[in-house]
C-alpha cells in the first residue's frame, strides 16, 4: 500500500500493538525517539508494528565514520595542530 510523500501509515494499517519482548519500536530503525518515520503518532518505544526494521533508532544512530580507523592515535613524533 504505497503512500504519498509525507503520509504515514495508521496504527490499524500496520498492526500497531504491544510488543511482547524482543522487537519493539524502541529498537527499530524507523523510530526517532519521539515518533516514527512511517507510522502516525503517537508511538511508544514498547510497542511494535508489522513494519519493524531492526537497527539503531534514528535519534540514536551512530555518526558517519571519519575515515580514521578506531584506535589509531597520532604517529610517533607527530605534533597536534
N, C-alpha and C positions, 0 to 999 in steps of 0.2 A: 504494500500500500504506500505509494510514493506521496511525499508531502511537498507543498510549495515552500519556497525559501522562507525561513523564519518561523514556519509552523512546527509544532511539536505534537507527538502522539498523546492521546488522552490516557488516563490511568486504565480505563476499561479496555482500550485497544491494545495495550501492551501487557496486560495481565499483571499490573502492579499489585503486589501482595507482601505480607510479612515474610522476611527471609527466615529460614529455619536452620541457621548455621551455614557455614561455608559462604558461597557467593552472596553478595549484598550490594546495594547501591554504594556503600562506603568504600568498596574495593573494586569499583567499576571505572573504566576509562572515561565514560561519559559524565561521571559525577564531578561537579565543580565545587563541592564543599557546602553549597547552599542550594543547589538545584542540579538539574540535569540538562545536558545539551540537546537531548532528543525527546524527553518526556516532560509534559507540563508540570508546573509547580502545584502544590508543594511536594517536595521529595525529601524523604528521611533516609539517613545512612543505613538504618537497619531494615530497610525494605528491599524488594527485588522485583525485576520485571523480566519479560521474555527476551529483551534485547541486551541482557547483561554482557559486557565485554571485559573480561579480566584484564587488570592492569592498574597502574597508578592513577588515582583521580587527577583530573586536570589541575585542580588547585594545588596539588602537591607534586606535580610532575617534576622530574629531575631536570635541571638546566641542560642545555646543549653542551656537549663536551668541548673543551677549549682546544683540543688537538695536542695537548701536552699529556703524556702518559702519567697516570697517577703514581706517586712515589718517586718521580724523577725530580730531584732537587736541582739546585744550581750546580753547574760543573765546578770541580775543584779549581780554586783560584779566580773564579768569576766574581765580579763585583755587581751588587744590585744597582739599579739606576741611579 
